[in-house]
Amino acid sequence: TSLACMPNTEPPNDSRAVTEKILDIAERVSLARVYPVAAITVGQAGERLTDFAKLREAGAVAVSDDGRPVVDSGLMRKAMEHALGVRLPVISHCEDPGLSRGGVMHEGAVSARLGLQGIPAASEEIMVFRDIALAGLTGAPVHIAHVSTRGSVGLIERAKDAGIPVTAETAPHYFTLDHHAVMGYNAREKVTPPLRTQDDVRAIKEGLARGVIDVIATDHAPHSRLEKDVEFEKAAFGLIGLQSLLPLTLELVREGVLELDDAVKKLTCNPAEILGIPGGTLEEGNPADLALVDMSVEYEFREEDILSKSKNSPFFGRIMKGRNELTMVGGKIVWERAVAHSRRG
């Protein structure tokens, strides 16, 4: 019923005008609650901070240069201090470009076999360590986006044990696929951070089970066929995840990695709490934002069933179980599968 949209768009959400435009469109369409995440730096260029106070006044719920790291540690420190002052959480894309530049997949045995330049796990882990250190220095909470490695899980767990204000998320492809999925040079599996090893996949599941990783996010990154149906090295990073988020998360429940209520929390009330927004609960008197899910329905995940304009998912052909059948926002039914299919027919 609700989503937080990241700022790495054209143009990037780095100003009051863009934030207000996003909210205006969302209100006119009125199909979901949209919470804009604004850029940390102007143009996401990593050089000059945006005006956090004005962005918050316009309706931004967090700041992030998602898709790009803030490389300058001094600038990131200032960002955390300013964000703390205006009560905006910082969402960090953790990547050391000096290590990742030119890489197209995880650096390891598979990249060597395919002859593709790799991105080492250290590229993520170095920046996770830095941002945890900055959170400890400033007292500002930091949320680590799309965690993909065992080392990152360990760093976050130790930080939490030390009382540092850090939270974290991962995405379904990081607990479902590993770097062997790239063997066919299919650009649908090209994401950043990249798909890692099977050991990393196990660590992500362990982190989710132990509560080290608080949130499961879509990491939804839509691209056109022109950006994806090219040579692997030239293809854009990213995959769509809105329609596969729920069934892939439910796979963790069937595997015994998560209890159902824990899985639901990681999709709903945990992210709402981190962002400081309403939602994620069903209580008398609160807005009736809910989804009705059929836990038993089994189906093939097919390209023709994707509602996004973009079709860049690596999960087509996968048999999935569990599907949303009806969505209600503010007590109003905004989508119903039976009605949608009857209209399509």
N, C-alpha and C positions, 0 to 999 in steps of 0.2 A: 504493500500500500504506500510505501514511502521509500525514497531513494536520495542519496547524497551524490550529486553529480560533480565530477572532478573538473579542474579548470583548464586541462590541456586540450582546448578546443581552438577553433579559428573564428574570431579572435579569442585569445585566452581570457578567462574571467579574472582580470586584474584591476577592475574599476567598479565604482558604484553603478555606472550606466549598464555594464554587462550583467552584473548581479540582478539589478532591477528588471532588465529585459528577460532574463531566465524566469524570474518569478512571475512576470506578467504573462508570459507564454503558458507557464504551468497553470496559472489561475484560469486562463481562457480555455485551455484544453480540459482541465478539471478531471483528470483520470487518475492522478496520484499526487501525493504530497512530495514536492521537490525541494530539497535543501541544498543550496549552492555551496560548494567549497571553493573559496577564492584562492588566487595565486599568492605565494609568499613574495615573489619578486616580480617587478614590472616586466611584462612580456615573457615571464618565466626564464629570463636571461641570466638570473643568478647574480645580478649586479646591484640592484637598488630595491629596497623593500617597498611593497605597496602600502597604501594607507589602511591599516588594519581597522582603525576606529570607524572610518567611513564605510568600509566593507561590511563591518558588523551592523552598522546602522541600516545599511541597505538590505540586510537579510542573510549574509553569509554566516555559516555555522562553524567553519573551520578554515584553516589556510594550509595549502600544500602546493608544491611545484610538481605534483604527480607526473610521472613520465620523465622528469629531470631531477637530479639531485641539486641541493644547494651546496656547492663544493666549498665555498669560503666558510671556514669554521667560525670566524669572527662575525660574519653576516648571519649565520645560523644562530649564533648566540643572541644577537640583537633581535632576531625574529622571535625567538622563544621568549625573551624578556618583554617585547612589545605585545606578543600574543597573550602572555600571562596578564598583562595590565588591562587588556580589554576582554579577557575571558574567552579567548578563542583557542581551541585545541590546535596543535600543530600535527599534521599528518606527513610523515617523512617517507619519501622515495629514497631508499638507501642503495646507493651505487657509487663506486669510485670510478669515474670515467677514465682515469689513467690506466685502470686495469681492464675495463670493459670495452674500451674504444675499438671498433672494428670487429668485435665478437658477434656471433649470430646464434650461438647455442651454448650450452654448458661445456666448460673445458674439462675434458676427461677422455676416457677410452673411446667413446662413441664419436666425439668430434675428431679425434685423431684418425679413426677408421674412415670417416666421411671426408676428411680433408678440409674441414670447416674450422675457421678461427673461433676459439672458445672464450667464454666469460667465466673466470674462476669464481668459486664460492666466496673467496676472500673479498671480491669486489663488493658484495653485499655486506659481509660481516664487519669489514673495517668501518663502514659508515654506520652500521647498527651500533657498534661500540662507541663511535664518536657521539652519536646523538643521545645515547644513554648517558654518556659522560656530561654532555651539555645539559641534559635534564637534571642531573644531580647538581650541577653547578648553579643553575638558574632557579631550580624549583618548579620549572614549567613542565606540565605534562606533555609527553610526546607519544604519538601513536605511530607504530612502525607498520607501514603498508606491505602487502603481498610478501610475507615471509616465505622463503623457499629453501633454506638450508638448515642442517642440523646445528651448525655453529651459531646461527642467529637465534635458534630456539634456546640454546644453552645460555647465550648472553642475556637474553630477555628474562629467562628464569632467574638467573643470579641477580639481575637488577631488581626484579620484583622482591626477591628475598631480602635485598638490602634496603627496601623501602623507597626506591627511586620511582617517580610517577611515570611509568611506562605501560602502555597497552599495545596490543599487536593483533594483526589480522593475517589470514592467508586466504587463498582462493581454491576452489575445487580442483583445478588442474594440477595444483601442487601436491594434493594428496591422492590423485587418481592416475596421473601419467608420470613417466620418468623420461630421461633423455633418449631412451631407445625408440620412443614414438617418432623421433625425427629421422629415423633410418630411411624412410621413403622420401626424404627431401620435401615433405608437404609443408607449405608455409602456414597452414592452419595451426601447426604446432609451434610456430615461432612466436615466442612471447618474451617479455622482459619484466622481472628477471626470468631467465630461461628455465625450462623443465630440468630438474636436477637428477640425482641418482636415486636408486631404489632405497638406499640408506637414508637419504634426505626425506623421501616420501614417508618412511617409517617414523622418522623424527617429527615430521609435521603432525602425523596422527597422534604420536605420544604427547606432543605439545598441546594439541586440542583436548585430549583426554584429561591431562593434568591441569588444565585451565591456564597454561602459560599463554596460549593463543586465545584471545577473548572473542574474536569475531571471524566469521566466514563471510567474505565479500565476493561480489561477482567478478571484480577486475574487468568489467565489461568494456571492451575496446573495439568498437565497430570500424570496419574498413571495407572499402569497395573491392570488387573483383580486380580492378585495375591495379590496386595496391598489393593484392595477395597472389594473383595468378601470374606470377613472374618468377624468375630464378630465386632460389631460396635466399641467397645473399642479399638480393635487392628488395625483397619483400618487406612490408611494414611489420613491426612487432605488434602483437595483440590478438585477442580472440574475444568473441561475444560470450557472455555468461549469464544473462538474465533468465533465460528459460531453462538452463541446465543447473542453476544454483540449487534449487530445491531437491530434485531427484538425486543428484550426486551427493548432497549432504545426507539425505536419507540412507544412502548406501553405508555411510559410517555408522548409522544406527543399527542396520541389519548386521553389520560386521561386529558389533559390540564395542566399537571405539567410543561412541557417545550414547548416553541415554537420550530418549526423545526430547525430554524437557531441556537438556543441555544444548541439543542441536537447535531447538527453537530459540533459546536465549541468544545463541551466537548469531542468529539471523535477525533478531528483533530488539529485545530490551537492552542487550549489551551495547550494540552500536548506538542506540538512542541515548543511553547513559553517558557514553564517551563523548558524544557530540552535544550533550546538554539539551536535547530536544524532547518534546513529548512523544509518546507512542511506545509501542512494544509491549503494552499490557492491555488486558481486558478487565476493566473495572466499571462498576455502575457509575453512570454520570459522565464517563469519558467518551470521546468520539468513537463511534462504531467503525473502526478501521480493522478489517479482518479479511482473511482469505480462508476459503473452505477447500480443504485438500482431501482428495481421495487417495488414501495410503496404499490401497490394494491394486489399483489399476496398473497394468503392465503394458508397455508400448515401445515401439521402435522410435528413437529420436531421429526425425527426418528433416531434411532441409526445407521441404515444402511446408512444414508446420511452423517454421520460424516466423515470428511476427515482426522482427527487426528488418529494416531495409538491408542490413548487412547479414551475410551468411557465413562468416568466417569462424565456424566452430569445428573443433577436432572430434566431436562426439557423435557425428552423424553415423547411423547404423547401430549405435549402442542400444541395447535393450535396457530400458529404465523402468523404475517402479515408483509410483507416487507422482501426483500431478494436481496443480491448482485447477479448480473447477469454477470458482466464483470469487470475485474481488469486490469488496465493499469499502468505500471511503466516506467517512462522515455520515454513515447510515444510508448511503446511496449506492446501489449496485452499479458499478462502472464497467464491469466485464463479466460475462458468463459464457462458459464454453459452449453449452448447448445452443444458445442464441447466436453466438459468433459462427458456429459451424453451419447452422441453418441458413444464415445470411450468405455464407460463402457458397453453400449449395444452390 
